[in-house]
């Protein structure tokens, strides 16, 4: 038997600042040397440029476990290759939000979450409009865009009125495409990377496919496998409402884990291919025991996995790449990928704690926050 481990990226903290009793952090009252001393490299340059504009924005910052406040920060100016985006809508990523807000490390190798967390983080599923573009950029002010990569968890994130992004991490959106249609392009890109790798190695058309875990990623995977021509797409999740949602999105049927509706590996009722969107060893073990050809490991790995069967291919996560984002946007434009069933509530950014609470109780799949509303 083979045991293996994958590593994840490690988010870093961000400089602290004073907080008032009403939860507003007026950074504009802090002398400029404070910002310059506690920043470095491009971040220091960005902070200095931002203060020249003398304009402020509101952003969310998680100060400590279960303590999120709205702070004020200078609006940054884009440098070469950078774009300033006015955020229109930003969606939760339940894995990131639940871990960081409740003070739990996102990845197994991390010992603790470093607070205060970067302002605007962990928000990264964003649509907006180009406000300004730095030298060398082709995107112009007024262009609708969506993020297909995050800004980096050591940088300010998208839970803000404005966010500074590398132009290469944005995709231009059609003028007639509503912002909500592309809000979770970044997550779709992540899922598409696994689906495209599975298609490359095994082929999907005509295959009986399973999706283990019907959270946001799993519900996207269901739609992508259907778009690729799978003969059947079977969803697996203990939450009955998630199973209903997957079937509404086109899943052939859905069942609980360990259901006899899916046969054991080697039997006629087994899956040909599967994608795991859970990440826990017992869930991976279960899906391996029910799959004949290949299992794609998408979810963040929570512990070591054991390869249980000779002849079963294991497809690791290939990483983030622009082609997967373009593939996802094409499905969105063609009406084959719909995020609407994933967005359970729309809230102002000031109600972040309420939104994360809904994720924790599984009353919501995702929350859409509207900065500045």
Buried (B, 14 or more C-beta within 10 A) or exposed (E): EEEEEEEBEEBEBBBEBEBEEEBEBBBEEEEEEBBBEBBEEEBBBBBBBBBEEEEBBBBBBBBEEEBBBBBBBBBBBBBEBBBBBBBBBBBBBBBBBBBBBEBEBBBBEBEEBBBBBBBBBBBBBBBBBBBBBBEEBEBEEEBBBBBBBBBBBBBBBBBBBBBBBBBEBBBBBEEEBBBBBBBBBBBBBBBBBBBBBBBEEBBBEEBBBBBBBBBBBBBBBBBBBBBBEBEBBBBBBEBEEBBBBBBEBBBBBBBEBEEEEBEEBEEEEBBBBBBBBBBBBEBBEBBBBBBBBBBBBBBBBBEEBEBEBEEBBBBEBBEBBEEBBBBBBEBBBEEBBBBEBBBBBBBBBBBBBEBBBBBBEEEBBBBBBBBBE
